Every structure is written in structure tokens, then in C-alpha cells.
């Protein structure tokens, strides 16, 4: 790997969302014919969500994969496993992206949605990112020590370091996403 490319990769700031909560807005009824979709594995597919054209509302498209797991697709095509729905508060919860290892001379951990630059939602659809997500950053530079982020030994991200050896000992930080941040994107990118 070229030196400049390798040094850029070592600057990767990987984000992991402990629980990604996506809020949705109910847009009104479609037709009386469109009912709930069939179960996908062990999960019910509640109305208005749609797994195909014959059920639900197509604006709430989700996917049932070959392993019978429900998935939510980002605007850039990355699929996240759906863990649950809470229709009483218009919320669905998705699994954070896996951590992967770029194995070079110095292994570096990064999130599997790095190639799609993190979670981005289609602003034309009735979804937005909840303000109650914890964002974790791995492979951080020392510049973040001067930020208001929690980069201490008690940072929430320390619990995830042992899952992948390449993440151990790197500077990691966490923060709570607040309402001032965009409600359609949490980026994963190169940078400090």
C-alpha cells in the first residue's frame, strides 16, 4: 500500500452506533386493501412497512433477506439489520454496522459501512435519525482530546475494543447525537 494511502487509512475515524434509532412519520393511509406484510423470520412486519408491492405502504420499504432477517436500506444502498419496531413512538431500531479490520502492517478497525460513508437517509422518505443515538469513534487522533467528546478510559467505546483486537488500545471517544446535528446522516469518513 502506498505510504500516503496507508497514512490516510490510519486516520480513519470509524463510527459505531450502539443502537441506531430511526424515527418515521406516519403519512396517512394508502388504500384499505394494503394490509400488513407476512412475517420475516421471527419478526412481524407491522403496517405501514412494506416488504413487497402487495402489502404495506411502499414509502416504508424494508427488506426480508434470504436469512429471514428484516433489513433497512440506507440512501446509499447499505443494509442494516432491523432489531425491533416501536409503533407507539414511531421508531425502528437497527443494528450498528459490524467492525472490520483493514489488515496491513498496522491493523486498523473501521465500520463496515465505511464505503458508503456511514448512515445516510433519503430525505424524500418519512424517516429520520433519532436524537438519542450514541456515536463512537475509533482510531481517533490526539486532536480529539481537546474536544468535548468523552475520550476517557470510561468512554462507552471501551466496551467494544475487545470485540476486535485491532480496536484495542486505539484512542476512542463517544458522544450523544443531539438535535442540532443533521437528522438524515451520521457520517463515517477519513479525518481527524
N, C-alpha and C positions, 0 to 999 in steps of 0.2 A: 504494500500500500504506500503511496507517495506520502512524504513527510507532511505536506500541507493538509492533505486529506485526512491523514491519521490524527494530526493535532486538532482538526475540526471535529472529528468523531469523538475525541476525548473531551471536547467541550459540550457534548450532548447533555441537554437537560431533559431528563425523562420525567414525565408526569404520570402519576398513577392516581386514580380517583378511587378512594376507599369504597365508596358506594356512589354511583352516579345516579342522581335522581333527575329524571326528565319530567317536566310538567307538561300537561296537554290541556288544551282548551276545547270544550265541547262546542261544536259549531252548529248544533241543531240536528234535527232528524233528517235522514235521507229518505228512503221510501219505507213504507210499512213492511215491504217484502224482505228487506235486508235484515237478517237476524244475526245472532252470534255465530261465529265460526266454530267448527269442531275443535275438540281438544288437540293440543300438540304435546305428545308425551303425557306428562302428568299435569300440565298447566292448562287451565281453561283459557280460552281466548274471549275475553269479555267484549261486548259491544261498547264502543264503536270500532274496535280494532279489526283489521281485515287481513286474512292470510291468502285470500284469492278473490276473484271478481264476483263470486256468488254469495259472499257474506260480508257483513260489516260495512264500514264506510271506507272507500279507497283512499281517502286523505290520511287515514290512520294505518297505513300499510306496515305490517311486520312480516316476518318470515318464519316458517317452520322448516328447519333444515333436515337432512337425512338422518340425523341422530335424534330426531324428535325433540329438538330444543328450539324455543322461540328466540328470535333474534331481531334486534332493532338495527337498521342500517343508517349510517351517517350520510350526510350530503356527499361525501367523497367516496362512498362505497364500502367503508369498513363496517363489519357486522359485530355487534356486541350482544352477548347472551342476556336475555331478559330474565331477571330473578323473580320479580313479582309485580303485581298491579295493585294500586290502591285507588279505586274509583271514587271513594268518598272525598278524596282531596286531589283528584285528577293527577295521579302520579304513577309512573312506572319506574322501576329500579333495574338498572343494567349492571352487569359485572364489569369491573375495570379491565382494561387490556392486560394481557399477560406481560410479564417482564421477560425479555430475551437477553442473550449475551452476544455481543459482537466480539468474536474471539480473534484477537490479534496478539501482538506481543504483550499488550496490557489489556486484558478483558474488560469490556465496558458494558454496563447494563443499560437497557433502554426499553421503552414500552413498545409493544407490538404494533401499535397504531402510529408509530413514528413516521412511516412512509406516507401516511395520509395527513400528517401534521396534527394529530390529535382528533378530538371530537368536534365536528362541525355539523350543525343542523341546518336544514333547508328552511330559510326564513319564510317561505311561502306555505309551509305546513304548520299545523297547530301545535307544535312542540317548542319548548324552550328548556334551558338548563336551570334547574333549581338553584337557589342561592345557598343551599345547605350542603354543598359538597366540600370535602376536604381534598386539597390538591397537594400531592407530594412531588418533590423534585429530587432527582438523584444525579450524581456526578456533578454537583454544583462547584463553582469556583469560589474562592475565598471572598470574592466581591459580595456575595450574598450575606456574609457575616455582618455587614454593615446595614442590612435591610431589616425591616420589621418582621421578617419571617422567623419562624421557630426553627433554628438550626442547632439547637442544643442536644445534649445526649438524651433528653426526654422527648425529642421530636417524635411524632407519631410514625414517621417513616422508618425509624429504627426497628420497628416490629417486622418489617418486610425485608430487611437486609439479609437475614439468614435464609430466606427462601432461595436466593440465588447468590452464590459465592462472589460473583463479580460485583455485586452491590455492596458487599461488606466493606466497611472502612472508608467508603466514599463519603463526601460531605453531602448530607441530605437535609432537606428542610420541608416544612409543611405550612400551609395557610388555609384558612377557610375562605372559599369564594364568596364574595359579597355582592350585593345588588348593583353596585356601581360597575361591575365587570359585565362584558357582553353576555347576553343570555342565550347566544347561539353558538358559542365556540369556547373551547378550552384548548389552547394550542400546545403542541409538543414541537420543539424546534431546537436548532443549534443556537448556542449563545451562552452568555454568562449570567 
